[in-house]
Amino acid sequence: MVARSLERAFFYSLALFSNYSLWFGPRAGVYSFVGEILHIQLGSVRAGSLGGN
């Protein structure tokens, strides 16, 4: 369970980092919105892993 959560968190953070590289692109608004969604998801994953597996 822990490994699965860490794997998901890794891919979320990877998506966030690739999002930041496109931050100033033509679709910056869309990318920042997706980044916020992923950030919220990452927070809930982190909270879920802390809350007991």
N, C-alpha and C positions, 0 to 999 in steps of 0.2 A: 504493500500500500504506500509506504513512504517513498519507495523508488518511483512509483507511478506519479505521485504528486511532484516529486523533484523533476521528473522528466517533463511533465506538463509545464512547470514553472520555468524550466530552462527554455522550452520552445516559445513560451510567452515572452520571456525577456529577449530572446533572439529576435522575435517579431518586433518588439519595441525598439531594439537597436537599429534594425533595418528601417523601421519607420522614421527614426530620428535622422537617418542619413538622407531621407527624402523630404525632410521637414519643410524646406524652402522651395519645394517643387511646385508645379502648377496646381496640384491638387492638395495643397498644404492643409486646407480645412478638413478634407476627407481623411487624410492621414492622421491629423491630430485627433479627430473624432475616434477613429479606430484605435489609436494609441490610448485614449482615455478608457475605452471599453476593455482593452487588454490589461490596462493598469488595474481596473476594478476587478477583473477576473483573477489577476495575479494576487491581489489582496485577499480575495475570498479563498483562493487555493491555499495561501499562506495561513489564513485564519483557520481553515479546515484542518490543515496538518498540525496546527498547534492545539486544536480542540480535541485531539485524540483520534487515532486512526481506526 
